[in-house]
Amino acid sequence: MSEKKPSVLEGFKAFLLRGNVIDLAVAVVIGAAFTNIVNAVVKGVINPLVGAFGTKDLDAYSSCLKDPCRLGPDGEMQGIQIMWGSVLGATLQFLITAAVVYFLMVLPMSKYLARRVAAQKAKEGVQETLEVTELEVLKEIRDALVAQRRTGSTAAGDDSGPAGAPEPGAGR
């Protein structure tokens, strides 16, 4: 017997319809849109704040490792220039992105999941308590029946329980 192998298109369809792939696609699209917001905040708010102490554009901050750091007559940079301002700008964008993602997405979601787990544990604890209580009630009923049989048999002076039925283990 040969098993029918799924076609390539069926496998691709199954791959695309998995929840993880769709979630990842949504995350990439939202991340790309969010990047534009962060870039606008850095260029519209952070750069002017930094510009209050120097130039408005972070990319203009640099240091010269080897003089002279200037454009030559042919338009080529002479010397070795370290562009640390662009690294600072990228670092600020990363920190802002990470902070917003953490405080607006990760932290609320982790608190929500913790509350769900606590509610689930509380629900399981109540159910477990109910099961233990039912077991205790059944044991009490059993003990009461055994005590009732014993008091009934000693009062009548025979080995029979209620309704004349012989008590278990009697006559051995």
C-alpha positions as CSV (number, residue, x, y, z in Angstrom):
1,M,0.0,0.0,0.0
2,S,1.3,3.4,-0.9
3,E,0.4,6.4,1.0
4,K,-0.8,9.5,-0.9
5,K,1.7,12.3,-0.4
6,P,0.2,15.8,-0.2
7,S,0.9,18.0,-3.2
8,V,3.3,20.9,-2.9
9,L,0.4,23.4,-3.1
10,E,-1.5,21.6,-0.2
11,G,1.6,21.7,1.9
12,F,2.1,25.4,1.1
13,K,-1.5,26.1,2.0
14,A,-1.2,24.3,5.3
15,F,2.0,26.2,6.0
16,L,0.3,29.6,5.3
17,L,-2.7,28.8,7.4
18,R,-0.8,28.0,10.5
19,G,-1.4,30.5,13.2
20,N,2.4,31.2,13.7
21,V,2.9,32.3,10.1
22,I,-0.1,34.7,10.1
23,D,0.9,36.1,13.5
24,L,4.5,36.7,12.2
25,A,3.2,38.4,9.1
26,V,1.0,40.7,11.1
27,A,4.0,41.5,13.5
28,V,6.2,42.4,10.5
29,V,3.7,44.7,9.0
30,I,3.0,46.4,12.3
31,G,6.7,46.6,13.1
32,A,7.3,48.4,9.7
33,A,4.6,50.9,10.4
34,F,5.9,51.4,14.0
35,T,9.4,52.0,12.7
36,N,8.0,55.0,10.8
37,I,6.5,56.4,14.0
38,V,9.8,56.0,15.9
39,N,11.8,57.6,13.1
40,A,9.4,60.6,13.1
41,V,9.7,60.9,16.9
42,V,13.5,60.8,16.7
43,K,13.7,63.3,13.9
44,G,10.9,65.6,15.2
45,V,11.6,65.5,18.9
46,I,14.9,64.0,19.9
47,N,17.0,65.7,17.2
48,P,15.7,69.2,18.0
49,L,16.4,68.6,21.7
50,V,20.0,67.5,20.8
51,G,20.1,70.4,18.4
52,A,19.6,72.8,21.4
53,F,23.2,71.9,22.4
54,G,24.7,71.7,18.9
55,T,23.6,70.8,15.4
56,K,20.0,69.7,14.8
57,D,21.0,66.6,12.8
58,L,22.6,63.7,14.8
59,D,24.3,62.5,11.6
60,A,26.4,65.6,11.6
61,Y,28.2,64.7,14.8
62,S,31.5,63.2,14.1
63,S,35.1,63.1,15.1
64,C,38.3,63.1,13.1
65,L,40.6,60.2,13.6
66,K,43.2,61.4,11.2
67,D,43.4,65.0,10.0
68,P,42.4,66.7,7.8
69,C,38.7,65.7,7.9
70,R,37.3,67.7,5.1
71,L,36.2,67.2,1.5
72,G,39.0,67.5,-1.0
73,P,38.8,69.2,-4.4
74,D,37.7,65.9,-6.0
75,G,34.7,65.6,-3.5
76,E,36.4,62.7,-1.6
77,M,36.8,62.8,2.2
78,Q,40.4,63.4,3.3
79,G,41.4,61.9,6.6
80,I,39.5,59.3,8.7
81,Q,36.1,60.5,10.0
82,I,34.2,58.6,12.7
83,M,30.4,59.2,12.3
84,W,29.3,58.6,15.9
85,G,26.2,60.8,15.6
86,S,24.5,58.3,13.3
87,V,25.3,55.5,15.7
88,L,23.8,57.6,18.5
89,G,20.7,58.2,16.4
90,A,20.3,54.6,15.7
91,T,20.8,53.7,19.3
92,L,18.1,56.2,20.4
93,Q,15.7,54.8,17.8
94,F,16.3,51.3,19.1
95,L,15.8,52.3,22.8
96,I,12.6,54.2,22.0
97,T,11.3,51.2,20.0
98,A,12.2,48.7,22.7
99,A,10.7,50.9,25.5
100,V,7.4,51.4,23.6
101,V,7.2,47.7,22.7
102,Y,7.9,46.7,26.3
103,F,5.6,49.1,28.1
104,L,2.7,49.1,25.6
105,M,2.8,45.4,24.5
106,V,4.9,43.1,26.6
107,L,4.2,44.3,30.1
108,P,0.4,44.5,29.7
109,M,0.3,41.1,28.0
110,S,2.4,39.4,30.7
111,K,0.2,40.9,33.4
112,Y,-2.9,39.7,31.6
113,L,-1.5,36.2,31.2
114,A,-0.5,36.2,34.9
115,R,-4.0,37.1,35.9
116,R,-5.4,34.3,33.7
117,V,-3.0,31.7,35.2
118,A,-4.0,32.9,38.8
119,A,-7.7,32.7,37.9
120,Q,-7.2,29.2,36.5
121,K,-5.3,28.1,39.6
122,A,-8.0,29.5,41.8
123,K,-10.6,27.7,39.8
124,E,-8.7,24.4,40.1
125,G,-8.2,25.0,43.8
126,V,-11.9,25.5,44.3
127,Q,-12.7,22.3,42.4
128,E,-10.1,20.4,44.3
129,T,-11.6,21.7,47.6
130,L,-15.0,20.5,46.4
131,E,-13.7,17.1,45.6
132,V,-12.0,16.8,49.0
133,T,-15.2,18.0,50.7
134,E,-17.3,15.5,48.9
135,L,-14.9,12.7,49.9
136,E,-15.0,13.8,53.5
137,V,-18.9,13.9,53.4
138,L,-18.9,10.4,51.9
139,K,-16.6,9.1,54.6
140,E,-18.8,10.7,57.3
141,I,-21.8,9.0,55.8
142,R,-20.0,5.7,55.8
143,D,-18.9,6.1,59.4
144,A,-22.4,7.1,60.5
145,L,-23.9,4.0,58.7
146,V,-21.3,1.7,60.3
147,A,-21.9,3.3,63.7
148,Q,-25.7,2.9,63.2
149,R,-25.3,-0.8,62.3
150,R,-23.2,-1.4,65.4
151,T,-25.6,0.3,67.8
152,G,-28.5,-1.5,66.2
153,S,-26.9,-4.9,66.5
154,T,-25.8,-4.4,70.1
155,A,-29.3,-3.2,71.1
156,A,-31.0,-6.2,69.5
157,G,-28.4,-8.6,70.8
158,D,-27.9,-10.3,67.4
159,D,-25.5,-10.1,64.5
160,S,-28.0,-8.7,62.0
161,G,-27.9,-5.1,60.8
162,P,-30.9,-3.0,59.8
163,A,-33.9,-4.8,58.2
164,G,-32.6,-8.1,59.4
165,A,-29.7,-8.2,56.9
166,P,-26.6,-9.9,58.3
167,E,-23.8,-7.6,59.0
168,P,-20.8,-8.0,56.7
169,G,-18.2,-10.3,58.3
170,A,-20.8,-11.7,60.7
171,G,-20.8,-15.5,61.2
172,R,-17.1,-16.0,60.5
